Amino acid sequence: IGTTDTDYQGDKGAPQAVAGEVMEILAAINAYFPEAHLEESDVITSWAGLRPLISDPEVTKTTDISRKEEVIETADGVISIAGGKLTTYRLMAEMGIDLAGKRLREQGVSVRRSSPTREMPICGGKMTRKELADLARKIAVEESLPPATASHLVFSYGSEAMELIEMMREDERFRQTLVTGLPHLAVEAVYAARREMAITVADVMMRRTRLAMLAGEASMAAAGVVATLLAGELGWSEAETRRQIEQCHDELAAEYSTAQSAATTR
């Protein structure tokens, strides 16, 4: 649950949710859902980030600054884009690429008149939602997987889900559940290393599967399994494998600690 939108003056490299923000969020949720009775003790993890806004000398509060993206072109030919939101990243990229293409054509370079992004599915996006639902049911039956697990794989990886299934068929270890109560499987760690450029245990736990956010400290029970799998994929020594687990613990404490309170609950 979240979020707040407050001014921040601390270390830009490691922002954390602070108690006041957590209490504000919990109060809002309890106001809308009085039967929830959420307290700080219910919080599993917290996360905070900084919004990249374009400064406006006429605005004094960040909450009043526009979230709209802006393309900036300098006299030496550098094209930059700033601002915007994650939900508009493809539109932003299209704007930047189209302008670059226009400038290249003006110089006599033959390039497309517009970006093909509207016709290009993202990774895993080659199936409709109905096709994905049908695939999830098929996988659950054929692979003897719990429906929730099959659904998780399909709706997390889309049309790429069958690649994970093929990997599980090659090695039964990959079918292991990583965290009790969650549908994530060991194969996801291997896939992250082979297809998603994961090179650390923290990459898998925090930036690919998001297990660290979903389960907090409980997710660290899977760190050893993930480290062993990655060691096999990336050629780690025993010492490096141990270091990776320790590094993951440290990053969990720094990025998702509930000590300052939280923004994610379950």
SEMAR-218161 format. One record per residue (C-alpha): residue in one letter; z, x, y. Coordinates in Angstrom, 1 decimal. Each point is the difference from the previous one (the first is absolute). Last residue first. Example, Ala and Ser with C-alpha at 12.3 -4.5 7.8 and 13.67 -1.06 7.14 Angstrom:
# residues 2
R  type      pz      px      py
R     s     7.1    13.7    -1.1
R     a     0.7    -1.4    -3.4
//
This chain:
# residues 266
R  type      pz      px      py
R     r     3.6     0.1    -8.1
R     t     0.4     1.8     3.2
R     t    -2.1     2.2     2.3
R     a     0.9     0.8     3.6
R     a     3.2     1.9    -0.3
R     s     3.3     1.6     0.9
R     q     0.5     3.5     1.4
R     a     1.5     1.0    -3.3
R     t    -2.6    -2.0    -1.9
R     s    -2.2     3.0    -0.6
R     y    -3.7    -0.5    -0.2
R     e    -1.6     3.0     1.7
R     a     2.6     2.8     0.0
R     a     1.9    -1.0    -3.2
R     l    -3.2    -0.7    -1.9
R     e    -1.4     3.3     1.2
R     d     2.9     1.9    -1.3
R     h    -0.2    -1.7    -3.4
R     c    -3.7     0.7    -0.2
R     q     0.6     3.7     0.9
R     e     2.5     0.2    -2.8
R     i    -2.5    -1.4    -2.5
R     q    -2.7     2.3     1.2
R     r     2.3     3.0    -0.3
R     r     0.7    -0.8    -3.6
R     t    -3.7    -0.2    -0.8
R     e    -0.6     3.3     1.9
R     a     2.7     1.7    -2.1
R     e    -1.5    -1.4    -3.3
R     s    -3.4     1.3     1.0
R     w    -2.6    -2.4     1.5
R     g    -3.5    -0.3    -1.4
R     l    -1.3    -2.9     2.1
R     e    -0.6    -2.7    -2.6
R     g     2.7     1.0    -2.5
R     a     2.5     0.7     2.8
R     l    -1.0    -3.4     1.5
R     l     1.1    -1.8    -3.2
R     t     3.3     1.9    -0.2
R     a     0.7    -0.6     3.7
R     v    -0.7    -3.7    -0.4
R     v     2.4    -0.3    -2.9
R     g     2.7     2.0     1.9
R     a    -0.4    -2.1     3.1
R     a     0.3    -3.3    -1.9
R     a     3.8    -0.2     0.3
R     m    -0.6     0.7     3.7
R     s    -1.3    -3.5     0.5
R     a     3.6    -1.3    -0.3
R     e     0.8     1.8     3.3
R     g    -2.4    -2.3     1.9
R     a    -1.7    -2.6    -2.2
R     l    -2.9    -1.4     2.0
R     m    -0.2     2.8     2.6
R     a     0.2     2.8    -2.4
R     l    -2.4    -1.8    -2.4
R     r    -2.7     0.1     2.7
R     t    -2.6     0.6    -2.7
R     r    -2.2     2.4     1.9
R     r     1.9     1.2     3.1
R     m     3.7     0.1    -1.1
R     m     0.3     0.6    -3.7
R     v    -3.4     1.5    -0.6
R     d    -0.1     2.3     3.1
R     a     3.7     0.8    -0.5
R     v    -0.8     1.4    -3.4
R     t    -2.5     2.3     1.7
R     i    -3.7     0.6    -0.1
R     a    -1.5    -3.5     0.2
R     m    -3.7     0.2     0.7
R     e    -0.7    -3.6    -0.8
R     r    -2.2     0.2    -3.1
R     r     1.4     2.5    -2.4
R     a     3.5     0.4     1.4
R     a     0.5    -3.7     0.9
R     y    -1.5    -1.0    -3.4
R     v     2.6     2.1    -1.8
R     a     2.8    -1.7     2.0
R     e    -1.5    -3.4    -0.5
R     v    -0.1     0.6    -3.8
R     a     3.8     0.1     0.0
R     l     0.1    -3.7     0.6
R     h     1.2    -2.2     2.9
R     p     1.0    -3.5    -0.8
R     l     3.5     0.1     1.5
R     g     3.3    -1.1    -1.7
R     t     0.8     3.3    -1.5
R     v    -1.8     2.8     1.9
R     l    -2.8     2.1    -1.5
R     t    -1.2    -2.2    -2.9
R     q    -1.7     2.2    -2.7
R     r    -3.6    -0.9    -0.8
R     f    -1.2     3.5     0.9
R     r     1.9     1.5    -2.9
R     e    -2.5    -1.8    -2.3
R     d    -2.7     2.4     0.9
R     e    -3.8    -0.7    -0.2
R     r     0.3    -3.8     0.1
R     m     2.2     0.4     3.1
R     m    -2.8     1.9     1.7
R     e    -2.5    -2.7    -0.8
R     i     2.4    -2.6     1.5
R     l     0.3     2.1     3.2
R     e    -3.8     0.1     0.3
R     m    -0.1    -3.8    -0.7
R     a     2.1    -0.5     3.2
R     e    -2.7     1.5     2.2
R     s    -1.4    -3.5     0.8
R     g     3.2    -0.8     1.8
R     y     2.6     2.8     0.0
R     s     3.2    -1.8     1.2
R     f    -1.2    -3.6    -0.9
R     v    -1.1     1.1    -3.5
R     l     3.0     2.2    -0.8
R     h     2.5    -2.4     1.3
R     s    -1.5    -2.9    -1.8
R     a     0.0     1.9    -3.3
R     t     3.7     0.8     0.6
R     a     1.0    -3.5     0.9
R     p    -1.9    -1.4    -3.0
R     p     2.0     2.3    -2.4
R     l    -2.4     2.4    -1.7
R     s    -1.4    -0.5    -3.5
R     e    -3.2     2.0     0.9
R     e    -2.4    -2.8    -1.0
R     v     2.1    -2.9     1.2
R     a     1.3     1.4     3.3
R     i    -3.3     1.6     0.7
R     k    -1.9    -3.3    -0.3
R     r     2.5    -1.8     2.2
R     a    -0.3     2.7     2.7
R     l    -3.8     0.0    -0.3
R     d    -0.1    -3.8     0.7
R     a     2.2     0.5     3.0
R     l    -2.2     2.8     1.2
R     e    -3.2    -2.1    -0.4
R     k     1.7    -2.8     2.0
R     r     0.9     2.4     2.8
R     t    -3.6     1.3     0.1
R     m    -1.0     3.4    -1.4
R     k    -1.4     3.2     1.4
R     g     2.9     0.8     2.3
R     g     1.6     2.7    -2.1
R     c    -0.7     2.7     2.5
R     i    -1.1    -1.7     3.3
R     p    -3.1    -2.1    -0.2
R     m    -2.9     1.1     2.2
R     e    -2.2    -2.7     1.5
R     r     2.0    -0.3     3.3
R     t     0.3     3.8     0.1
R     p    -3.7     0.6     0.3
R     s     0.4     1.5     3.5
R     s    -2.7    -0.9     2.5
R     r    -3.3     1.4     1.3
R     r    -0.4     2.4    -2.8
R     v    -0.7     3.6     0.8
R     s    -3.1     2.0     1.1
R     v     1.1     2.7     2.6
R     g    -2.0    -0.1     3.2
R     q     2.9     0.8     2.4
R     e     0.3    -3.7     0.9
R     r     0.1    -0.7    -3.7
R     l     3.0     2.3    -0.3
R     r     1.8    -1.9     2.9
R     k    -0.6    -3.3    -1.7
R     g     1.2     1.3    -3.4
R     a     3.3     1.2     1.6
R     l     0.4    -3.4     1.6
R     d    -0.5    -1.7    -3.3
R     i     2.4     2.4    -1.8
R     g     2.8    -0.7     2.5
R     m    -0.4    -3.8     0.0
R     e    -0.3    -0.1    -3.8
R     a     3.2     2.1    -0.4
R     m     1.8    -2.5     2.2
R     l    -1.3    -2.9    -1.9
R     r     1.1     1.6    -3.3
R     y     3.4     0.8     1.4
R     t     0.7    -3.6     1.3
R     t     2.9    -0.9    -2.3
R     l     1.6     3.5     0.6
R     k     0.2    -0.7     3.7
R     g    -1.7     1.1     3.2
R     g     0.8     2.9     2.2
R     a    -2.4     2.9     0.2
R     i    -3.6     0.9    -0.6
R     s    -1.6     3.3     0.9
R     i    -3.6     1.1     0.8
R     v    -0.5     3.6     1.2
R     g    -3.3     0.5     1.8
R     d     1.1     2.6     2.6
R     a     0.3    -2.7     2.7
R     t     2.6    -1.9    -1.9
R     e    -0.3    -3.3    -2.0
R     i     3.1    -2.1    -0.7
R     v    -0.1    -3.1    -2.2
R     e     2.9    -2.3     0.4
R     e     1.9    -2.1    -2.5
R     k     2.0    -3.0     1.0
R     r     3.8     0.0    -0.4
R     s     0.5    -0.6     3.7
R     i     3.2     1.3     1.5
R     d     2.6    -2.6     0.9
R     t     2.4     0.8    -2.9
R     t    -0.2     3.6     1.0
R     k     1.8    -0.8     3.3
R     t    -0.8     1.5     3.4
R     v    -3.7    -1.0     0.4
R     e    -2.1     1.1     3.0
R     p    -0.4     3.6    -1.3
R     d    -1.5    -1.3    -3.2
R     s     0.3     2.1    -3.1
R     i    -2.2    -0.7    -3.0
R     l     2.3    -1.0    -2.9
R     p     0.5     1.8    -3.3
R     r     2.9    -2.1    -1.5
R     l     2.8     2.1    -1.4
R     g     1.4    -0.6    -3.5
R     a     3.2    -1.1    -1.6
R     w     1.1    -0.6    -3.6
R     s     3.1    -1.3    -1.6
R     t     0.8    -0.4    -3.7
R     i     2.0    -2.2    -2.3
R     v     1.8    -2.2     2.5
R     d     2.4    -2.6    -1.5
R     s     3.0     2.0     1.2
R     e    -1.2    -0.5     3.6
R     e     0.5    -3.8    -0.4
R     l    -2.2    -2.9    -0.9
R     h     1.6    -3.4    -0.2
R     a    -3.3    -1.5    -1.4
R     e     1.1    -3.6     0.4
R     p    -0.5     0.1     3.7
R     f    -3.7     0.8    -0.3
R     y    -1.5     0.0     3.5
R     a     3.3     1.1     1.7
R     n     0.8     2.3    -2.9
R     i    -3.4     1.7     0.4
R     a     0.5     0.5     3.7
R     a     3.5     1.4    -0.4
R     l    -1.2     2.4    -2.7
R     i    -2.7     1.3     2.3
R     e     2.3     0.5     3.0
R     m     2.6     1.6    -2.2
R     v    -2.5     2.5    -1.3
R     e    -1.3     0.8     3.5
R     g     3.6     0.7     1.2
R     a     0.8     2.1    -3.0
R     v    -2.9     2.4     0.5
R     a    -3.3     0.3    -1.9
R     q    -1.1     3.5    -0.2
R     p    -2.6     2.2     1.7
R     a    -0.7     3.4    -1.5
R     g    -2.8     1.9     1.6
R     k     0.3    -1.7     3.4
R     d     3.6     1.2     0.3
R     g     1.8    -2.4     2.3
R     q    -0.9    -1.9     3.2
R     y    -1.1    -3.4    -1.4
R     d    -0.6    -3.2     1.9
R     t     0.3    -3.2    -2.2
R     d    -2.3    -2.2    -2.0
R     t     1.9    -1.5    -3.0
R     t    -1.6    -0.9    -3.3
R     g     0.8    -1.1    -2.5
R     i     0.6    -1.2    -3.5
//
